[in-house]
Amino acid sequence: MKIAVFSSKSYDRHSLMQHNAVFGHELHFFEPRLAPDTVALARGFPGVCVFVNDACTAAVIEDLAQHGTKMIATRSAGYNQIDLAAAARYGITVARVPAYSPNAVSEFTLALILTLGRKIHKAYNRTREFNFEIAGLEGFELRDKTVGVFGTGKIGQMVIRNLSGFGCRILAYDQYPNEAVKQYASYVDGPTFAREADIITLHCPLTPETHHILNEQTLPYLKDGVFIINTSRGALLDTGKVLQFLKNGKIGLLAIDVYEEEADYFYRDLSDKVPTNDELARLLTFPNVLVTSHMAFLTDHALRNIAETTLGNFAEFERSGQCANQVRE
Ligand SMILES: NC(=O)c1ccc[n+]([C@@H]2O[C@H](COP(=O)([O-])OP(=O)(O)OC[C@H]3O[C@@H](n4cnc5c(N)ncnc54)[C@H](O)[C@@H]3O)[C@@H](O)[C@H]2O)c1
């Protein structure tokens, strides 16, 4: 299939081209995000391949449909960037990569917990300046903590398994509890989860129900000094309120790999620009906040799986008009 690949970086090009030897698609790589002002690039492409920050809005989808696009495949598990109702209206099939490597995101989550928990980000900067003082770098041990895992799907389950080696108490919350999780964690109700977790890590998708799930109403119920990790989707947190609760100490530590307005910033080198987003700029001033740019997925293993599944999604659709990894509203 002739496929327009948007938001393509060097690592996407490398892994997709390597695996395309088997599939033989005609791949055209475009570095910009798919958005109203770039959608013209996709004209005449039956296949459009996107990533987490491409704006597959109703207007973009209408334009794609009018110019021959039949399938949109995202190189991600999450698909909240795609207006599924519009895709259905215009007869465009949408597919995703349901599970490319829960290990990648889980291990990154653990890395964030350990980095902030042991102040490795500060130690790294100190020693680079020949400052070998360790006062102020006191950390904590996970065996003394209760960790709450919110969402026990593929990634949440892996986080729980990985955490189990540290000897911490693990609480789990999900609308659909999973038997396998009960070996390592206890499912509790929402109020118990909020009240007892020292560390909360979010592993649910972004839906209307989970949008700003940590907000002005819910944050006060958490433990004082709670450590929050978000590697799922930025809009699970109400960033303005999170800043307020960081300032008053309710949130003691925050690690985020995702940010609700990341589409305008992440995956770009803006180091020579004046910061224009006050919330993001403010977040980056806190010594107890760690921000990474949506990279929890970025391992060699995951890139391999993403490339194989994405190219396979297009091939299956081209062959049969169906796709097992199709997502619907
Ligand atoms: N940072 C990254 O690089 C990266 C990479 C992959 C995935 N993700 C994010 O991680 C999320 C989780 O991925 P996954 O593969 O584990 O998904 P999954 O679908 O396997 O699991 C999600 C779990 O969340 C639960 N859930 C949904 N709504 C809920 C609610 N309102 N309350 C409680 N639980 C709820 C579901 O029941 C399910 O068990 C994705 O949606 C995506 O947003 C981020």
The ligand as an SDF file (V2000), in Angstrom:
LIG
                    3D

 44 48  0  0  0  0  0  0  0  0999 V2000
    4.3280    6.9130   27.5700 N   0  0  0  0  0  0  0  0  0  0  0  0
    4.3010    6.0200   26.5950 C   0  0  0  0  0  0  0  0  0  0  0  0
    5.2570    5.9410   25.7960 O   0  0  0  0  0  0  0  0  0  0  0  0
    3.1330    5.0750   26.4680 C   0  0  0  0  0  0  0  0  0  0  0  0
    3.2740    3.9300   25.6790 C   0  0  0  0  0  0  0  0  0  0  0  0
    2.2080    3.0340   25.5870 C   0  0  0  0  0  0  0  0  0  0  0  0
    1.0160    3.2910   26.2500 C   0  0  0  0  0  0  0  0  0  0  0  0
    0.8860    4.4130   26.9860 N   0  0  0  0  0  0  0  0  0  0  0  0
   -0.3720    4.6960   27.7060 C   0  0  0  0  0  0  0  0  0  0  0  0
   -0.5890    3.6510   28.6510 O   0  0  0  0  0  0  0  0  0  0  0  0
   -1.9860    3.4010   28.7270 C   0  0  0  0  0  0  0  0  0  0  0  0
   -2.2300    2.0110   29.2540 C   0  0  0  0  0  0  0  0  0  0  0  0
   -1.7830    1.0810   28.2940 O   0  0  0  0  0  0  0  0  0  0  0  0
   -2.1450   -0.4810   28.3920 P   0  0  0  0  0  0  0  0  0  0  0  0
   -1.5230   -1.1200   27.2060 O   0  0  0  0  0  0  0  0  0  0  0  0
   -1.8510   -0.9880   29.7490 O   0  0  0  0  0  0  0  0  0  0  0  0
   -3.7400   -0.4180   28.1770 O   0  0  0  0  0  0  0  0  0  0  0  0
   -4.7950   -1.5420   28.5460 P   0  0  0  0  0  0  0  0  0  0  0  0
   -5.9810   -1.2340   27.7110 O   0  0  0  0  0  0  0  0  0  0  0  0
   -4.1820   -2.9050   28.4660 O   0  0  0  0  0  0  0  0  0  0  0  0
   -5.1180   -1.2640   30.0910 O   0  0  0  0  0  0  0  0  0  0  0  0
   -5.8000   -0.1340   30.5390 C   0  0  0  0  0  0  0  0  0  0  0  0
   -6.5100   -0.4980   31.8380 C   0  0  0  0  0  0  0  0  0  0  0  0
   -7.1230    0.7020   32.3440 O   0  0  0  0  0  0  0  0  0  0  0  0
   -8.3800    0.3230   32.8960 C   0  0  0  0  0  0  0  0  0  0  0  0
   -9.2660    1.4810   32.9550 N   0  0  0  0  0  0  0  0  0  0  0  0
   -9.8700    2.1330   31.9530 C   0  0  0  0  0  0  0  0  0  0  0  0
  -10.6370    3.1340   32.4320 N   0  0  0  0  0  0  0  0  0  0  0  0
  -10.5190    3.0860   33.7730 C   0  0  0  0  0  0  0  0  0  0  0  0
  -11.0630    3.8510   34.8270 C   0  0  0  0  0  0  0  0  0  0  0  0
  -11.9120    4.8740   34.5740 N   0  0  0  0  0  0  0  0  0  0  0  0
  -10.7340    3.5360   36.1020 N   0  0  0  0  0  0  0  0  0  0  0  0
   -9.8910    2.5070   36.3520 C   0  0  0  0  0  0  0  0  0  0  0  0
   -9.3160    1.7520   35.3970 N   0  0  0  0  0  0  0  0  0  0  0  0
   -9.6410    2.0370   34.1150 C   0  0  0  0  0  0  0  0  0  0  0  0
   -8.9090   -0.7570   31.9510 C   0  0  0  0  0  0  0  0  0  0  0  0
   -9.9110   -1.5470   32.5720 O   0  0  0  0  0  0  0  0  0  0  0  0
   -7.6240   -1.5460   31.6620 C   0  0  0  0  0  0  0  0  0  0  0  0
   -7.4420   -2.6110   32.5690 O   0  0  0  0  0  0  0  0  0  0  0  0
   -2.4530    3.6160   27.2650 C   0  0  0  0  0  0  0  0  0  0  0  0
   -3.8090    3.9300   27.2090 O   0  0  0  0  0  0  0  0  0  0  0  0
   -1.6030    4.7560   26.7950 C   0  0  0  0  0  0  0  0  0  0  0  0
   -2.3160    5.9520   27.0510 O   0  0  0  0  0  0  0  0  0  0  0  0
    1.9120    5.3060   27.1020 C   0  0  0  0  0  0  0  0  0  0  0  0
  1  2  1  0
  2  3  2  0
  2  4  1  0
  4  5  1  0
  4 44  2  0
  5  6  2  0
  6  7  1  0
  7  8  2  0
  8  9  1  0
  8 44  1  0
  9 10  1  0
  9 42  1  0
 10 11  1  0
 11 12  1  0
 11 40  1  0
 12 13  1  0
 13 14  1  0
 14 15  2  0
 14 16  1  0
 14 17  1  0
 17 18  1  0
 18 19  2  0
 18 20  1  0
 18 21  1  0
 21 22  1  0
 22 23  1  0
 23 24  1  0
 23 38  1  0
 24 25  1  0
 25 26  1  0
 25 36  1  0
 26 27  1  0
 26 35  1  0
 27 28  2  0
 28 29  1  0
 29 30  1  0
 29 35  2  0
 30 31  1  0
 30 32  2  0
 32 33  1  0
 33 34  2  0
 34 35  1  0
 36 37  1  0
 36 38  1  0
 38 39  1  0
 40 41  1  0
 40 42  1  0
 42 43  1  0
M  CHG  2   8   1  16  -1
M  END
$$$$
